[in-house]
Amino acid sequence: MKPDKRRQALWSNEYEHLQGIRLGYTESRPPSVELFLACEKESGRTFERILDVGCGKGRIGLHLALEGRSVTGFDFAPAALEAFAETAAKHRVDNLITHFRQDIGKPWNLPDLSFDAVFAVTVVDNLTHKDGLLHFRGEILRVLAPGGLFVLEFYLRDDGYYGPLLGKSPDRESGLLVDPNNGITFALHSRDDLVSLFERELTILSSETLRFESLKYGKLYRRRSQVIVFEKQAPNSSA
């Protein structure tokens, strides 16, 4: 089985059967959404057209739709998209949400400069090779309109769940680990490496290190992640 097909099969198994990663909708707004709204308020602008990359069950997109935004989300796990649609209908925001199946590693079926904001929340951790990161970077910059915001959240290397797994990994110097509960390979990227991907075209507006607890596979873990909000520079503007 090809690597991308195997990864899709592992994620489908996680969403449909294992269900140990509980990343669905909750009533409280995620910190990434809160930080985005704070940056939006500071800017005095409203970002209407939003892309939710790797949207999963809608834990980010649903809150943005509840704020009245037009949300497009994609994921390659059909079970996650079905859950997203069900929750959107329950909260009567399905008219504001478009979602479709898409592999993040393939060309995104989206027009250039078509979004005012792009969210990628704990998605970059799935990109385990340099070419995947470069493809991700290129697609973000392609679909994000000038002056738009890019919200990136990623797990830190001292995260309470992934950190110990990384410590035991033979590829720990590269940040690679395999989750023994689902067989999925993850990459814990450094802030410097991720910022360097975008620093020529994007400016950091705000960042926040998060500390929280979450349940995974029946056990509570202390988690650590970081959220960075970038702004895309308009043509001929200087940072």
Contacts in CASP RR format, 6 or more apart in sequence:
PFRMAT RR
TARGET T0000
AUTHOR 0000-0000-0000
METHOD contacts of the structure
MODEL  1
MKPDKRRQALWSNEYEHLQGIRLGYTESRPPSVELFLACEKESGRTFERI
LDVGCGKGRIGLHLALEGRSVTGFDFAPAALEAFAETAAKHRVDNLITHF
RQDIGKPWNLPDLSFDAVFAVTVVDNLTHKDGLLHFRGEILRVLAPGGLF
VLEFYLRDDGYYGPLLGKSPDRESGLLVDPNNGITFALHSRDDLVSLFER
ELTILSSETLRFESLKYGKLYRRRSQVIVFEKQAPNSSA
1 9 0 8 1.000
4 103 0 8 1.000
4 105 0 8 1.000
7 126 0 8 1.000
7 184 0 8 1.000
7 185 0 8 1.000
8 76 0 8 1.000
8 77 0 8 1.000
8 103 0 8 1.000
10 182 0 8 1.000
10 183 0 8 1.000
10 184 0 8 1.000
11 76 0 8 1.000
11 77 0 8 1.000
11 184 0 8 1.000
12 77 0 8 1.000
12 78 0 8 1.000
12 79 0 8 1.000
13 182 0 8 1.000
14 20 0 8 1.000
14 21 0 8 1.000
14 77 0 8 1.000
14 182 0 8 1.000
14 184 0 8 1.000
15 56 0 8 1.000
15 77 0 8 1.000
15 79 0 8 1.000
15 80 0 8 1.000
15 83 0 8 1.000
16 79 0 8 1.000
18 181 0 8 1.000
18 182 0 8 1.000
18 217 0 8 1.000
20 181 0 8 1.000
20 182 0 8 1.000
20 216 0 8 1.000
20 217 0 8 1.000
20 218 0 8 1.000
21 182 0 8 1.000
21 216 0 8 1.000
22 214 0 8 1.000
22 215 0 8 1.000
22 216 0 8 1.000
23 56 0 8 1.000
23 57 0 8 1.000
23 59 0 8 1.000
23 122 0 8 1.000
24 56 0 8 1.000
24 57 0 8 1.000
24 58 0 8 1.000
24 59 0 8 1.000
24 83 0 8 1.000
24 87 0 8 1.000
25 57 0 8 1.000
25 58 0 8 1.000
25 59 0 8 1.000
25 62 0 8 1.000
25 63 0 8 1.000
25 87 0 8 1.000
26 59 0 8 1.000
29 63 0 8 1.000
30 59 0 8 1.000
30 60 0 8 1.000
30 63 0 8 1.000
30 121 0 8 1.000
31 153 0 8 1.000
31 208 0 8 1.000
31 210 0 8 1.000
31 227 0 8 1.000
32 60 0 8 1.000
32 119 0 8 1.000
32 121 0 8 1.000
32 151 0 8 1.000
32 153 0 8 1.000
32 227 0 8 1.000
33 60 0 8 1.000
33 63 0 8 1.000
33 64 0 8 1.000
35 151 0 8 1.000
35 206 0 8 1.000
35 208 0 8 1.000
35 227 0 8 1.000
35 229 0 8 1.000
36 47 0 8 1.000
36 117 0 8 1.000
36 119 0 8 1.000
36 149 0 8 1.000
36 151 0 8 1.000
36 229 0 8 1.000
37 67 0 8 1.000
38 206 0 8 1.000
39 149 0 8 1.000
39 205 0 8 1.000
39 206 0 8 1.000
39 229 0 8 1.000
40 46 0 8 1.000
40 47 0 8 1.000
40 149 0 8 1.000
42 205 0 8 1.000
47 69 0 8 1.000
47 116 0 8 1.000
47 117 0 8 1.000
47 148 0 8 1.000
47 149 0 8 1.000
48 69 0 8 1.000
48 70 0 8 1.000
48 116 0 8 1.000
49 69 0 8 1.000
49 70 0 8 1.000
49 72 0 8 1.000
49 114 0 8 1.000
49 115 0 8 1.000
49 116 0 8 1.000
49 117 0 8 1.000
49 145 0 8 1.000
50 61 0 8 1.000
50 64 0 8 1.000
50 69 0 8 1.000
50 70 0 8 1.000
50 71 0 8 1.000
50 72 0 8 1.000
50 115 0 8 1.000
50 116 0 8 1.000
50 117 0 8 1.000
50 118 0 8 1.000
50 119 0 8 1.000
51 71 0 8 1.000
51 72 0 8 1.000
51 73 0 8 1.000
51 110 0 8 1.000
51 114 0 8 1.000
51 115 0 8 1.000
51 117 0 8 1.000
51 118 0 8 1.000
51 119 0 8 1.000
51 143 0 8 1.000
52 58 0 8 1.000
52 60 0 8 1.000
52 61 0 8 1.000
52 64 0 8 1.000
52 71 0 8 1.000
52 72 0 8 1.000
52 73 0 8 1.000
52 74 0 8 1.000
52 119 0 8 1.000
52 121 0 8 1.000
53 73 0 8 1.000
53 74 0 8 1.000
53 104 0 8 1.000
53 118 0 8 1.000
53 119 0 8 1.000
53 120 0 8 1.000
53 123 0 8 1.000
53 140 0 8 1.000
54 73 0 8 1.000
54 74 0 8 1.000
54 75 0 8 1.000
54 104 0 8 1.000
54 120 0 8 1.000
54 123 0 8 1.000
55 61 0 8 1.000
55 73 0 8 1.000
55 74 0 8 1.000
55 75 0 8 1.000
55 80 0 8 1.000
55 81 0 8 1.000
55 84 0 8 1.000
55 99 0 8 1.000
56 75 0 8 1.000
56 77 0 8 1.000
56 80 0 8 1.000
56 81 0 8 1.000
56 83 0 8 1.000
56 84 0 8 1.000
57 80 0 8 1.000
57 83 0 8 1.000
57 84 0 8 1.000
57 87 0 8 1.000
58 80 0 8 1.000
58 83 0 8 1.000
58 84 0 8 1.000
58 87 0 8 1.000
58 88 0 8 1.000
59 121 0 8 1.000
60 119 0 8 1.000
60 121 0 8 1.000
61 71 0 8 1.000
61 73 0 8 1.000
61 97 0 8 1.000
61 119 0 8 1.000
62 71 0 8 1.000
62 84 0 8 1.000
62 87 0 8 1.000
62 88 0 8 1.000
62 91 0 8 1.000
62 93 0 8 1.000
62 97 0 8 1.000
64 71 0 8 1.000
64 119 0 8 1.000
65 71 0 8 1.000
65 88 0 8 1.000
65 91 0 8 1.000
65 93 0 8 1.000
65 96 0 8 1.000
65 97 0 8 1.000
66 91 0 8 1.000
66 93 0 8 1.000
68 93 0 8 1.000
68 96 0 8 1.000
69 96 0 8 1.000
70 96 0 8 1.000
70 98 0 8 1.000
71 96 0 8 1.000
71 97 0 8 1.000
71 98 0 8 1.000
72 97 0 8 1.000
72 98 0 8 1.000
72 99 0 8 1.000
72 110 0 8 1.000
72 115 0 8 1.000
73 84 0 8 1.000
73 97 0 8 1.000
73 98 0 8 1.000
73 99 0 8 1.000
73 100 0 8 1.000
74 99 0 8 1.000
74 100 0 8 1.000
74 101 0 8 1.000
74 102 0 8 1.000
74 104 0 8 1.000
74 108 0 8 1.000
75 81 0 8 1.000
75 84 0 8 1.000
75 99 0 8 1.000
75 101 0 8 1.000
75 102 0 8 1.000
76 101 0 8 1.000
76 102 0 8 1.000
76 103 0 8 1.000
76 104 0 8 1.000
78 101 0 8 1.000
81 99 0 8 1.000
81 100 0 8 1.000
81 101 0 8 1.000
84 97 0 8 1.000
84 99 0 8 1.000
85 94 0 8 1.000
85 97 0 8 1.000
85 99 0 8 1.000
88 94 0 8 1.000
88 96 0 8 1.000
88 97 0 8 1.000
100 109 0 8 1.000
102 108 0 8 1.000
102 109 0 8 1.000
104 123 0 8 1.000
104 126 0 8 1.000
104 127 0 8 1.000
104 136 0 8 1.000
105 132 0 8 1.000
105 135 0 8 1.000
105 136 0 8 1.000
107 139 0 8 1.000
108 139 0 8 1.000
108 142 0 8 1.000
108 143 0 8 1.000
110 143 0 8 1.000
111 143 0 8 1.000
112 142 0 8 1.000
112 143 0 8 1.000
113 142 0 8 1.000
113 143 0 8 1.000
113 144 0 8 1.000
113 145 0 8 1.000
113 146 0 8 1.000
114 143 0 8 1.000
114 145 0 8 1.000
115 143 0 8 1.000
115 144 0 8 1.000
115 145 0 8 1.000
115 148 0 8 1.000
116 145 0 8 1.000
116 148 0 8 1.000
116 149 0 8 1.000
117 144 0 8 1.000
117 148 0 8 1.000
117 149 0 8 1.000
117 150 0 8 1.000
117 151 0 8 1.000
118 140 0 8 1.000
118 143 0 8 1.000
118 144 0 8 1.000
118 149 0 8 1.000
118 150 0 8 1.000
118 151 0 8 1.000
119 151 0 8 1.000
120 136 0 8 1.000
120 140 0 8 1.000
120 150 0 8 1.000
120 151 0 8 1.000
120 152 0 8 1.000
120 153 0 8 1.000
121 151 0 8 1.000
121 152 0 8 1.000
121 153 0 8 1.000
122 153 0 8 1.000
122 154 0 8 1.000
122 155 0 8 1.000
122 225 0 8 1.000
124 133 0 8 1.000
124 136 0 8 1.000
124 152 0 8 1.000
124 154 0 8 1.000
124 187 0 8 1.000
124 189 0 8 1.000
124 194 0 8 1.000
125 154 0 8 1.000
125 155 0 8 1.000
125 162 0 8 1.000
125 186 0 8 1.000
125 187 0 8 1.000
125 188 0 8 1.000
125 189 0 8 1.000
126 184 0 8 1.000
126 186 0 8 1.000
126 187 0 8 1.000
127 133 0 8 1.000
127 136 0 8 1.000
127 187 0 8 1.000
127 189 0 8 1.000
128 176 0 8 1.000
128 185 0 8 1.000
128 186 0 8 1.000
128 187 0 8 1.000
133 189 0 8 1.000
133 197 0 8 1.000
134 197 0 8 1.000
137 197 0 8 1.000
137 198 0 8 1.000
140 150 0 8 1.000
140 198 0 8 1.000
141 198 0 8 1.000
141 201 0 8 1.000
141 232 0 8 1.000
144 150 0 8 1.000
144 232 0 8 1.000
145 232 0 8 1.000
146 232 0 8 1.000
146 233 0 8 1.000
146 234 0 8 1.000
146 235 0 8 1.000
147 231 0 8 1.000
147 232 0 8 1.000
147 233 0 8 1.000
147 234 0 8 1.000
148 231 0 8 1.000
148 232 0 8 1.000
149 205 0 8 1.000
149 229 0 8 1.000
149 230 0 8 1.000
149 231 0 8 1.000
149 232 0 8 1.000
150 198 0 8 1.000
150 202 0 8 1.000
150 229 0 8 1.000
150 230 0 8 1.000
150 231 0 8 1.000
150 232 0 8 1.000
151 227 0 8 1.000
151 228 0 8 1.000
151 229 0 8 1.000
151 230 0 8 1.000
152 194 0 8 1.000
152 227 0 8 1.000
152 228 0 8 1.000
152 229 0 8 1.000
152 230 0 8 1.000
153 210 0 8 1.000
153 225 0 8 1.000
153 226 0 8 1.000
153 227 0 8 1.000
153 228 0 8 1.000
154 188 0 8 1.000
154 189 0 8 1.000
154 194 0 8 1.000
154 225 0 8 1.000
154 226 0 8 1.000
155 162 0 8 1.000
155 186 0 8 1.000
155 188 0 8 1.000
155 223 0 8 1.000
155 224 0 8 1.000
155 225 0 8 1.000
156 188 0 8 1.000
156 209 0 8 1.000
156 224 0 8 1.000
156 225 0 8 1.000
156 226 0 8 1.000
157 163 0 8 1.000
157 166 0 8 1.000
157 175 0 8 1.000
157 188 0 8 1.000
157 190 0 8 1.000
158 224 0 8 1.000
159 188 0 8 1.000
159 223 0 8 1.000
159 224 0 8 1.000
159 225 0 8 1.000
160 221 0 8 1.000
160 222 0 8 1.000
160 223 0 8 1.000
160 224 0 8 1.000
161 214 0 8 1.000
161 216 0 8 1.000
161 221 0 8 1.000
161 223 0 8 1.000
162 177 0 8 1.000
162 179 0 8 1.000
162 186 0 8 1.000
162 188 0 8 1.000
163 177 0 8 1.000
163 188 0 8 1.000
165 177 0 8 1.000
165 178 0 8 1.000
165 179 0 8 1.000
165 180 0 8 1.000
166 172 0 8 1.000
166 175 0 8 1.000
166 176 0 8 1.000
166 177 0 8 1.000
166 188 0 8 1.000
167 177 0 8 1.000
168 177 0 8 1.000
169 175 0 8 1.000
169 176 0 8 1.000
169 177 0 8 1.000
169 178 0 8 1.000
171 177 0 8 1.000
174 187 0 8 1.000
175 187 0 8 1.000
175 188 0 8 1.000
175 189 0 8 1.000
176 185 0 8 1.000
176 186 0 8 1.000
176 187 0 8 1.000
177 185 0 8 1.000
177 186 0 8 1.000
177 187 0 8 1.000
177 188 0 8 1.000
178 184 0 8 1.000
178 185 0 8 1.000
178 186 0 8 1.000
179 185 0 8 1.000
179 186 0 8 1.000
181 216 0 8 1.000
181 217 0 8 1.000
191 226 0 8 1.000
191 228 0 8 1.000
194 228 0 8 1.000
195 204 0 8 1.000
195 228 0 8 1.000
198 230 0 8 1.000
201 232 0 8 1.000
201 233 0 8 1.000
202 230 0 8 1.000
202 231 0 8 1.000
202 232 0 8 1.000
202 233 0 8 1.000
203 230 0 8 1.000
203 231 0 8 1.000
203 233 0 8 1.000
203 239 0 8 1.000
204 228 0 8 1.000
204 229 0 8 1.000
204 230 0 8 1.000
205 229 0 8 1.000
205 230 0 8 1.000
205 231 0 8 1.000
206 228 0 8 1.000
206 229 0 8 1.000
207 226 0 8 1.000
207 227 0 8 1.000
207 228 0 8 1.000
207 229 0 8 1.000
208 226 0 8 1.000
208 227 0 8 1.000
209 224 0 8 1.000
209 225 0 8 1.000
209 226 0 8 1.000
210 223 0 8 1.000
210 224 0 8 1.000
210 225 0 8 1.000
210 226 0 8 1.000
210 227 0 8 1.000
211 222 0 8 1.000
211 223 0 8 1.000
211 224 0 8 1.000
212 222 0 8 1.000
212 223 0 8 1.000
213 220 0 8 1.000
213 221 0 8 1.000
213 222 0 8 1.000
213 223 0 8 1.000
214 220 0 8 1.000
214 221 0 8 1.000
214 223 0 8 1.000
215 221 0 8 1.000
233 239 0 8 1.000
END
